[in-house]
Every structure is written in structure tokens, then in C-alpha cells.
């Protein structure tokens, strides 16, 4: 049976007690949702949505590194926006981090 292992790093915001930052299960890593929070201050990044998206991907990157993986190995990404005006700035940040083929679905 495949074992699952919690991933935890203090280089990203700590999760609520009912979640893990990520779970390793066999060769796969499953990440929890992430927000644009500064891991040192535990406050949301101020300013435009692009800055928060950038911090979110930095947080996910260090979580994946702690799990022995990287953003280059990401297969699927879900992004939830509450305002379509955020689409373009978030997309610009996304393209910066996911610019190699094959890109995530």
C-alpha cells in the first residue's frame, strides 16, 4: 500500500490545523490551496492582485521543494478569481512561472 506523508515547511505560510501544506503519496505531491501571504509576517501581500499571485506561487514553489519536487513538474493548476479584472495580471504572473512545455492543464 502506498504511504502518504505530510509536507511542512516554515518557508511558506503555515496551514490551519485541519490541513497539510501538501501530501506526498507515492511519486505524486498534492498541494493545498495557497494565498498570497508573506510567510514571515502571516499577512496578505498588499497592493495589486499580481503581487499576491506572485507570492502564492513562491509559497507553492517552496512547498514543492520541501516535498522533493518543483513547479516544473506541476500537472494541474486551479485558480479561483472573484473578479475577472484580475485575470490579466494573474495570467502574467502565471506565464512567468509556467513557461515551459508541457504546461499544466
C-alpha positions as CSV (number, residue, x, y, z in Angstrom):
1,X,0.0,0.0,0.0
2,X,1.3,3.5,-0.9
3,X,2.1,5.6,2.2
4,X,1.1,9.2,2.4
5,X,3.3,11.8,4.1
6,X,2.5,15.3,5.1
7,X,4.8,18.1,3.8
8,X,5.5,21.0,6.0
9,X,7.9,24.0,5.7
10,X,8.2,27.2,7.6
11,X,9.3,28.9,4.3
12,X,5.6,29.1,3.4
13,X,2.6,30.2,5.5
14,X,1.7,27.5,8.0
15,X,-1.7,25.8,7.3
16,X,-4.7,25.7,9.5
17,X,-4.5,22.7,11.9
18,X,-7.0,20.8,9.8
19,X,-4.9,20.9,6.7
20,X,-1.4,20.0,5.4
21,X,0.5,22.3,3.1
22,X,0.9,19.2,0.8
23,X,0.8,15.5,0.9
24,X,3.2,13.1,-0.8
25,X,1.6,9.9,-2.0
26,X,3.9,7.6,-3.9
27,X,5.5,9.7,-6.7
28,X,2.8,12.4,-6.5
29,X,2.6,15.6,-4.5
30,X,-0.8,17.2,-3.8
31,X,-0.8,20.8,-2.6
32,X,-3.4,22.6,-0.6
33,X,-4.8,25.8,-1.8
34,X,-2.5,28.8,-1.3
35,X,-2.9,32.5,-0.9
36,X,-0.6,35.4,-1.4
37,X,0.6,35.6,2.2
38,X,4.0,36.5,3.5
39,X,5.3,33.5,5.5
40,X,7.4,35.8,7.8
41,X,4.5,38.1,8.8
42,X,1.5,35.9,8.1
43,X,-0.2,38.8,6.4
44,X,-1.6,39.1,2.9
45,X,0.6,40.9,0.4
46,X,-0.7,44.4,-0.1
47,X,-1.2,46.0,-3.4
48,X,-2.3,44.6,-6.7
49,X,-3.5,41.1,-7.3
50,X,-0.4,40.3,-9.4
51,X,1.8,40.8,-6.3
52,X,-0.4,38.3,-4.3
53,X,-0.4,35.8,-7.2
54,X,3.4,36.1,-7.3
55,X,3.7,35.4,-3.5
56,X,1.2,32.5,-3.9
57,X,3.4,30.8,-6.5
58,X,6.6,31.5,-4.4
59,X,4.8,29.8,-1.5
60,X,3.8,26.8,-3.6
61,X,7.3,26.6,-5.0
62,X,9.0,26.2,-1.6
63,X,6.3,23.7,-0.5
64,X,7.0,21.6,-3.6
65,X,10.8,21.9,-3.0
66,X,10.3,20.6,0.6
67,X,8.4,17.6,-1.0
68,X,11.3,17.0,-3.4
69,X,9.5,18.4,-6.4
70,X,9.2,21.7,-8.3
71,X,6.8,23.9,-10.2
72,X,8.3,22.4,-13.4
73,X,6.6,19.1,-12.5
74,X,3.1,20.6,-11.9
75,X,0.4,18.8,-13.9
76,X,-2.7,20.7,-12.9
77,X,-3.4,24.2,-11.5
78,X,-6.8,25.6,-10.2
79,X,-7.0,29.3,-9.8
80,X,-10.1,30.9,-8.4
81,X,-10.8,34.6,-9.1
82,X,-13.6,36.7,-7.7
83,X,-13.2,39.5,-10.2
84,X,-12.4,39.0,-13.9
85,X,-10.4,42.2,-13.9
86,X,-7.8,40.1,-12.0
87,X,-7.5,37.7,-14.9
88,X,-4.8,39.6,-16.9
89,X,-2.4,40.4,-14.0
90,X,-2.7,36.9,-12.6
91,X,-2.2,35.4,-16.0
92,X,1.0,37.5,-16.5
93,X,2.4,36.0,-13.2
94,X,1.2,32.5,-14.2
95,X,3.1,32.7,-17.5
96,X,6.3,33.8,-15.7
97,X,6.2,30.6,-13.6
98,X,4.7,28.1,-16.1
99,X,6.5,28.9,-19.4
100,X,8.0,25.5,-20.3
101,X,6.3,22.8,-22.3
102,X,4.3,20.9,-21.5
103,X,2.3,23.4,-19.5
104,X,-0.1,22.4,-16.7
105,X,-3.7,21.9,-17.6
